[in-house]
Amino acid sequence: MPFYEYQLCEGECSVCGGRFTLRRPLSAPELTKCPACKKPVRKVISSFSSPVKLKPLSVSEAKKAGFTVLKRIGKGEYERQ
């Protein structure tokens, strides 16, 4: 389930602080009111984390890291290197 950040459309709230984060399923309807103070809210576009793009391992580096390295010798056939 993704996290969604919300902000009050106007005014402030001592309960939610005017901004809050909720973890909601994708199938849930869009939130229009704060669950704590019932004031109108809008979804805030927030940052996200993406995986760091790394260079591919060489065969020797992969073996040192404990991976099994396979070489394709035919359609659906592989052998260990």
Sequence and secondary structure as in RCSB ss.txt:
>XXXX:A:sequence
MPFYEYQLCEGECSVCGGRFTLRRPLSAPELTKCPACKKPVRKVISSFSSPVKLKPLSVSEAKKAGFTVLKRIGK
GEYERQ
>XXXX:A:secstr
  EEEEEESSS  TTTTTEEEEE  TTS    B TTT  BEEEE              HHHHHHTT   EEEEET
TEEEE 
